[in-house]
């Protein structure tokens, strides 16, 4: 669930038509020069032309360890998910009556082959998964919030004071990386058939993501147990993070993608989001959303087992309009009236398994680093091109104010709490649905902005990785490339 992004580029229907051609026309016909530019900077490989892997990192001459590699060998044929026993098992669990089992089954599906108890730093390197294929969405490398080079983390939304715990006195931002299973990867490949340009004809035809698509996203924070007690015994990665988001940093405090504004530091896992394209949820949108929180106080031997569900949602309860929120939680306030959200109320050793959480607007589902005046499904329902509406009403232009607590929300606010059917645009008749994928939306907007700025990304092959396994990045011989130092921002002046 993406957080606090403002409305994207103000691109009109002309641009929309360009990206969703008819009569055999493609965007290449109008942007051949752009295509040539991107084809020129991508290396040939077994996969053909490549998308950039990341956009923010130490220069290659300063680092020769392992770096993030975008998983981009998208399936050319739609997978037959009836043969995927793990997905079929999930789709047989009643997500309403046995929601906890459903959530844990999806968690374990995401973890299998990705989450390593004995090698946390190398977890979720998708190229290492021997169980199943997972894929990233391209064009997340671009811009000041783009992917960093250790794990492909993008900068997400703000974490305000006391949003995570009463002891939290330092504001910060979340950092995250998301991924799609094989049917999701197929759809990504239909939208991005080449690194040179997107093609929305597949989405315009209303096809969307196939049943059985599963999405995962892991979210991290620089905050630790000193301010967020349940982050004790953490799952930690290193990341290339803005100094402004590092507590106590003495580095230059600026938000520009410049080396002096960023540092290598430790980030701690706090949240995981899931989405499942489940046909049993078709009446309320077609997707089941879930979010998890890391609770290190549980003390499990395998730290990944400390990731426990906050809840599930499969609809926005559009009939429920009473406004409430809990932005600085000391306890989790559960709304018993909601019919399309369920929240974890399990007890472990006499204590709530779920740490005090703010949830979303009106008690709908949202994770600990999400906005307390939204919901998982609300944000994702806005995924479309062009981005006519912001992901949250108070970020819209003009903004729609949060209704006072205890009042009934007006229609313009409730527009963000409808049950929008999958493949249906948020603004019907004005845009093309991107089927609840905010990463697809952000990637397309990033691409369009790049046409103006000519800012390119970085590739994993620019970093010679001296692996303890074979000493090479895939596709390299034993001789390291000359370590030319590139500026983080490359392109025309």
N, C-alpha and C positions, 0 to 999 in steps of 0.2 A: 504494500500500500504506500504509494508515494505521498510525500508530505509537503504541504505549503508551497508547491510550485505555483508561480503566477501564470496567468494566461499566456499562451504561446504567441507565436508570431501572428500579426494581423493579416493573414493571407486570405484573400477572398476566393470566390467561387472560380475565378479564372485559374488560380493556382490549383484549386481542387480538381478542376477538369484536367489540368495538365498531368497530375499524378494519377488520375483515374481515367485513362484514355479509352476512347471508343473507336470502332472502325479500324482496328489494327494499329492505330498510332500509339507510340510509346513516348515516354518522357525523353528517350534518347534522341528522338527526331528534333526536339527543341533544345536539348542540352548536350549535343554531341561534343562540344568543346569541354564542357564540364566532365563528361565521361572520359574523354581523352586525358584530362589532367589527372583524374583519379586512377585510371588504368596505368598511367605513367609512374605513379609512386607506389603501386602495389607489386609485390614480388611474385614471380611465377612459382607454383608449387603443385603438388599432387591435387590440390583443391582448386587450382586456378588462381584468379585474382583474389586478394585478401582484404578484409576490412581491417582498419587499425585496431590494435588490441587495447590501448589505453592512451591517455592524454596528459597525465601528470606523473612525473617520476624523476628521480635522480638521473643525471646524465649517464649514458652508457659507460663513459670513462670513469665514473665514480662508483659503479656497482656492477658486479659480474655474477650475482646469484640468480636464483630462480625468479622469474617474473610471471605475471598473469598472461595467459593465452586465451584469446576469445575462441570459444567452441563454435565453429561456424560452418562445419561440413553438413549443412542442412539436408535432411532426406528429400530426395527428388520424387519419391512415391509416398502417398499417404499410408502410414503403418496400419496394419490390421490389429487393432487393440483387443479384439476378441481372443487373440493368442497370448496376450499379456496377462498371465495368471494373477500377478500382483495387483494390477489395476482392476481386474474383474472381481477380485476379492474385496477391494475397497468399495466398488460400485454395488456390492451386495449387502453392505452394512447400512442399516437404517440410520441416516445422519440426524434424524430428529429424535428417535427413541433411544439410540445407543450412540450418542454424539461423541462421547469420550473415546470409545473404541475406534470410531471413524477417524477422529483427529490423530490418534496415536498410530493408526495404520498408515495414514498419509505421511506422518512424521518419519516413520521407519522406512517408508518407500523413498523419501527424499534422502535420508541418511545413508541408506545402503550403498556401499561403494564410494561414498563421498565423505562421511564423517569418521575420522580415524581416532580412536581413543589413545593410541600410542604415537600419533604423529599429527598433532593438532595444527601446526603451522602449514602442513601440506594437505589439509582437508579442503574439500571442495575445489581441488584442481580437477576440473571435469575430464580432462584428457586422461587422467589416471583411473577413471571408473571402469572396472572390468565387468560390472553387473549389467548396466544399461547406459544408453547414451543420453546426455543432457546438453542443452544448447543455450547460449547467451543471445540476447538481442543486440545487434550492432548499433553503432552510432551513439553509444553512451559515453564514448571517449571524449566527446567534444565539450568545450566550454569550461568555465571555472569550476563547475560542479562535476566535471567528467571523471571517468575512471582513473584511479591511481594505479601504479604499476605493480604493486605486490600481489594484490588479490582482486583487482578490478572494481574496487569500492567506489561508488559515486557518493557525493555529498548530498544528504537528504534534508529533512526539515529540522527546525530548531527544537532543542530540549530546554524548556524554560525552567527556572528555579522551582524546586520542590515538585516538579512534574513526575519524578520517579520515586521520590521518598521525601519525608519531612527533613531529613538530614542533608538533602541536596541543595547546596548554596551556590553552585557554579553552573551557569548556563553553558550549553554546548550545542553540537549538531550531531545527528546520526549519520553513519556511513553504511552503505549496503551494496550487496550484489545479488542479482536474481538470475533464475535459470528455468528452462522449460524442458519437459520430457520430449520423447520422440514425436508424438503428434503435434505438440506445440512447435517443435523445431521445423516440422513440415510447413506450417503456416508462416513462420518467420521467413522461410526460404521463398515462399510465394510472394511475400511483400518485398523482400530484398533479394531478387534473383541475381543481382550483381552489386558490387560495392559502389558502382558509379551512380546509381539512382534507385529510388524505390518505385514500385508499381502497385497501385491500389486497386487494380481491376479485380483481383481475387476477393478483396474485402467488399468492393462495391457490389459484387454479385451476391453478397449476403452469406458467404460460406463460413467465415470465422474460424474458430478453433474447433477441431473435432472433439466429439465425446471421448473422454478418457485423458484429455490434456490435463497435466498436473504441473503447477507452477510452484516453485519454492523461492524464498528470499531470506537471506540472513542479514541481520542488522547489528551494528556495533556502535559502541560509544567509548570515548576516552575516559569517561568517569569510571571510578572503581568502588570497592566496598567501603572506602572512607566516607563516601557520600551516598552510596546506594548499597545498603547492607546486604541485600540478597545477591549481590554480585561477588560474594566471597567465593574462593576457589574457582576462579573464572576460566572460561575458554578464551584464550587470547591469541591475537594475530599481531603482526607488525603492519603498519600502514603508513602511507605518505599523506600526512594530514596537515591541514592549515593550522598554523600556530594559534590563531584566534580560538580554535576549538580544543586546545590542549591546556588543561588546568595548570597554572603556574609557569607557563611557557615564557622564556625570556627572549624568544625569537621575535623577529619583526612582525608586528600585528597588522596584517593586511590581507585582503581577500582576493588578490590577483594571483594568477597562475604563474608565479615567479619562484625560483628556488629559495630566495630569502624569506618568502612568506610561508614555507612549508617545511616540515621536519618528519623524520622517521620516528615513530612512536608506537606505543602499545595501544591496541584497541580491544575492548572486551565485548563478547557476544551478549546481547540483551534480549533480542527478539527474533522470531522467525515467522514469516507469513506464508500461507499456502492458499492456492486456488485450485479447485477441481471442477472441470466441466462435466457435470453430473446431470443426466437427462431428467432425473427425478425432481430437480429444482427448476424445470422449465417454466412452471407457472409463475415463478417469482423472479426469473432472470436467467436461469440456466447454469449458474455457478454457485458452488459452496465455498465460502471464505472461512479461513481459520487463522488465528494468530496465537503465538506461543511466547512465553517469557522464561528467561533463564533464572532459576532459583537455586543458587549454590548452597543455600542452607539445608537443602535436602541431603547433601553429602553422599550422593551416589558414587560408587567406585568409578564407573564410566561417566565422565563429566557430561557427555551428551545426553545422558538420561535425566539430567537436571533441567532440560528444556521441556516445560509442561504447558498444556493448553490453557489459554485464557478463555477461549470459547470458539463457537462456530456461529456463522450467520448465513442464511440463504435468501434473505429478503430484507427490505428496509422498513417493514411495518409502516407503510405509508399512511395508514389510518390514524396512527398515534402521533399527535401534534404537540403534546405538552412539552415545554422546553425545560431541560435540566442538564447540568454538567457537573463535573467533579475534578476541576483542573489541578488541584493540589491534594491528592488523596491521602487520607490516613486510614481509610478502609475502602473496600470495594462496595459500591452501592449498586445492587442488582434491581432492575426494574422487572417485577413479576408480570406486568401487563403485556410485554412484548411476546409475540408468537413466532417471530422469525429470527430471533437471536437466542442463544443459550450460553450461559456463563458458568465457568468452573466454580463449584461450591464444595468440592471434596476437602476432607480433613485428613491430615497426616500427623500422627502423634499428637492429636488434640489441637493442632493448629491448621489454619487454612493453607492448602497447598499453593494457592494463588496469592502472592504478595499483594498488598494494597495497590489497586490499579484504578486509573481514572475512567477507563472504557471510553465510549464515544457519546455523541449527543443523545440525550434521552435514555442512556443505558445501552445503546446499541454497541455492537462489537467494534473495538479499536484497540490497538496494541499500546504498550507503554510509551513508545516514542512517536505515536500518532497524535493527531490533533483531537482534543477532547470534545470539540464541537463538530465532529464529522463522524463517519463510519467507514469501515473497510469497503463496503459495497458502494457507498455514496461516492467516494472519490473515484473509484474505478469505473463507475457508470458513465463518467464524462469523457472516456477515451474515444476520440474521434478525430477526423481531419476534415477541415481545419478546426483548431481548438477555439470554437466560438464561445464556449463557457469555461470558466476556471474550474479547477477541481473542487473548490469549496466556495460556497456562496459569498462569504465575506471577502474573498479575493477576486470576485468578479468585477467587471467594469460595466455599469456602476455596481458597487458592492451592495450586498444584502446583509444587513446587520444581524448579529446573533439575537434571537428573541430573548427578552428578559426571562429569567428563571420563573417558572410557575405560570407563564402565559401560553396562549395557544399560538403556534407558529403560523404565519401567513402563507398564502399560496406560493409567493415568489421564493420563500425559503424552502418550502416542501418540494419544490421542483428538484432539489438535490436528494430527496429521500423518496423518490419513486422506485418502483420495481421495473427497471428498464430491461426489456427482453434482450438477450444476447444477440448480437449482430444488428441491433436497432440503434441508430445514433441518438445521442442525448438530445440534440437539436434536430428533430426529424425534419427532413426535407431540405436541410441546410448543410449537411455534412455526411461523411461516410463513417460508419461505426468501425472501431478497431477492437470490438469485442472484449471490452473490459481490460485491455492491455495498455496501461499507462506508459510502459517502456516503449512499445511501438510508437505511441503518440509522441513521446519525448524524442525518440530517435529521428523520426521524420522532421520534427521541428528543428532539431539540431542540424540535420542535413541542409534544410532550407536556409538556416542562418549561415551555414558555412559557405554557401554560394556568395554571400555578401562579404564575409570576413576572410575567406580563403585560409582558414586555420586548419592545419592538418593534424593527424594523430601520430602516435608512436607504435612501433611494431615489436613484438617479442624477439624477432630475429636480430634486432639491433643490440641485444644484450647477450653476450656470450655466457652461457650458463654452464659452469663446471660441475655437473651433477656427480654425486657419489655413485650413481648407477652406471652411466655410460659416458659421462663427460661432455655430452652434447645436447643442445636443443634439437628436437626432431628436424631432420632435413639438413643437419650440418655435419661436416667431417671433423676430424680431430684438430684441425687448424683454426684457431679463433679468427674471426674477422678483425680487420683493423678497427680499433676502437675510436672511431670518429665521434667527437662530442657534439651532439645536436642540442640546440636550445629547446626547451620544453615546448614553446610555441614556434611552430615552423610555418613558413608560407611567405607570400608576398608582403613586402613592407607597406 
